Amino acid sequence: METEIAQITEKAHAVHIEMLNRLSNVTKLNESPESYSDLENQIKDVKSRLQIKLVNKGKVSGTLIYQMALHLAGKSELYTINHNDIELRCIEYFHTTEILDLIGSIEEENDKVKTKPLNGKYLKGLKHVHHSAFGSKGYSAIKNCINYWYNQSGKLQFKRENDFKELIAESKSNIPARMYDKAIRSKFKKGLTGEWLIYAVHNEVNYFLCLAKHEEGDEAIYKNKIAPALEEFPELKEYLKITMP
């Protein structure tokens, strides 16, 4: 039995690693299998939904509208992150509906939404709230699945042995996908941190700026996303007093 478990685990680990590599081996945006053109309808849809969500005169950057339109269309978004001091380009799929709901909750000052300040010199004065990256099979989701089941050597973690035995007792078919589903369900129950929705508050108005991953690094987030948003909202520049890269 133990030998069989080890063999099944090894095969499943290989599948999960292959999936992770496929989501992180992107070197250029246009090498992604997704098409990034023709988002006009999704952009209109996002703007229409925002009219309902922005109950407190909040403002949303063009960068964030484009990001939400991408994910509304089911397209991937490319992120450049630092992983063990190695630059890595990975693909993520996020949920536009969830992000719109977060915007609505922040506008309504819902106490259940846990927002936190950003304190790095490039992002000081901004706030962020986590959204879930784990509802679809992007890089973060697969990475968390791997961390849930396996140790650093790719072997099944001791604390997961009973869970795994229950899984294969039910069926030995489609093990990698079912391992993924179980891992994600477990993480949802415990509460997910996910990725960032970054925004600012000025004169009691919320300025929703971008989606970001903390692994991108503060300087890159500022240069690639915050700086363009500040051009849209010049009233934020003097107020934030961010140290420019």
N, C-alpha and C positions, 0 to 999 in steps of 0.2 A: 504493500500500500504506500509506504513512504517513498519507495522508488518511483512508483507511478505518479505520485504527487509532484516529485521533483522534476519528472519528465514533462508533465503538463505545465508546470510553472515555468520551466525553461522555454518552452514553445510560446507561451503567452507573453513572457517578458520580451522575447524576440519580436513579436508582433507589435507590442507597445513601443519598443524602441524604434522600430521601423516607422511607425506612425509619427513619433516625435521628430525623427530626422526629416521626414517628409515635410513637416510643418516648420522646420527651422533651417532648411537648406536653401533658402531664398536669398539670392544675392542682389537682385534688382526688382523693383516694383513690377516692371512689365514682364518679368519671368513668372509671376504668379499665374496659376491657371485661371484666375478670375478675370473678367472684363471690368474695367473701372470707368468705362464710358457710359453714356446714356443713363444718367441718374436724375434727369430732369423731373420725372414723375415722383420719384422718391423724395427729392428735395421739396417739391410742392407739398407732398404728404406730411413731411416732418414739420414744415412751417405751419401747415394747417392745424396739426395737433398741438403745436406750441402755443397757438392762440388760445387754446383751452387751458393749457398748463400754466401759462404765465399770468397768474391771477394778481400778482403784486408788482406789475410793470417790469418784470425781469427782462434781461436782454441776453441774447445767445449769439455767439460768434459764428462767422461763416465757417471757420474750421470745424467747430462742433457740429454744425448743421450738416456739413459734408460727411463727417464721420458717421453720424446717425443715419444718413441716407445710404451710405455704403452697407451698413449692417442691416438696415431695413430691407435692402435688396438681396440680402443673404450672401453678400460678397465679403471676402476676407480683407483684413487691414494689415499692412506690413509694419512691424515694430522692430527697431534696432535696440537691442538690450546688451548689457554686460553680464556675461555668465562666466564666473571663475576667471575674470580678467581677459576673457575672449569676447570680441564683438560678435554678436549673433543676431541674425535677422530671422524673425519668426512671424508666423501668421496667426491672427486671432479672429474669432467670430464672437461678437457681443450682441446683446439684446437691446434694440432700440426702444422697445416698449418699456422695458425696465428702467432705462435711462430717462425716458420721458416721465415716467412715474416718479422717479427721484427728483427731477426738476420740479414737478408739481408739488411734491411733499415739502421741498425746501421753500418754495414760494408760499406754501400754506403754513410754514413754521411748525411742521409736524415734529413733535418731540421724539418720535421713534426713529427719526433719521439721525444717525450719529455722525456729525461732521467734526473735522479736526483741522487745526491750523497747520500750514506748512512753514517750516522755520529755516530752511536752507537759504543761503544768501541770494540765490537766483529766483527763489519762489516765496520769499518772506512776504507775509501780508496776504497771501492767498489761502484758500481753504480747500479741503478735499473731502469727498465721501466715497466709500467703496461701493462698487457694483459687482455683480457676480460674473465671473468669467467662465463658470463651470457648467453652464447649461448646454453648451455645444462643444464640439470636439476641436477646439483650437489648441494652441501650444500649451497654455496654462492648464487647461483641463487634463490633457494627457500627462503633463508633467506631474500634476497632483495625483493622478491615478497611479503612476509609477511610484511616487513617494509613499502612497498609502499602502501598497501591497509588498514592495520589495525593499531589501536593504541595499547598501551601496555596492554590494557584490552581485546584485541581480537575483539574489535568492529570496524566497518567501520569508517575510518577517515572522518571527516566532509568535508574536501576538495576533497574527492574522491566520494562523493555521486552522483553527476551528471554523472561522468564517469560510475559508477556502474549501475545507472538507464538506461543509454544508452545501456550498455552491456546486461542487462536482457530484454530490449525492443526488441533487435535484436533476442534473443532466450534465453530460460531458460535451455537449455541443455548444459551439459559439462561446467558448470560455472567455477569450479576451474582451469581447463586447459586454458580457455579463459582469466581468470583474470591473470594467469601467463603470457600468451602471451602479453597482453596489458601492463603489468608492465614492462616487459623486453624491449618491443619496445619503451616505453617512456624513459627508462633509456639509451637506445642506442642513442636516439635523443639528450639527454642532455649531453652525454659523460660519458663513464664508466671508473672507475679506475681499477677495477679488481684486479688481483694478480700480483706478482713480477716475472720478469725475471732478475736475478742478474748476473752482469758481472764486469770485471775489464779491465782497459786499461794500458798496460805497453809497453814502447818503440814503441808506435803507433800501437800496436797489441791488438785486442779485445780478451779477454778470457771469454767465455760464460760458466757460472758455474752451475746454477741450477734454478729451479722454486721453489718459496716459497710463503707462506702466511704470512703477517705481524703479524697475531695473533699467529704464532708459537713462536715468541720471538727471539731476536737476538742471544742469547746464543745457543738455540736449532738449529737454522739455521746454525750457525757456526759449531757446533759439528757434526751434521748429514749430512751436505751437503758441506759446504765450506772447512772444514778440509780435507776430502777425495780428493776434487778437487785440493787443494794445493799440495797434494802428487803427483798428476799428473803433476803439473806445479810448480816445486820448485823455479823457477825464480821469482815467485810472492811472496814467503814467506818474503824475506828480503825487497822487495819493499813495501808491504802492511803494515808490522809492526803492525799487528793486536794484540791487547791484548788477550792472550789466556785464555780461561775459566779455 
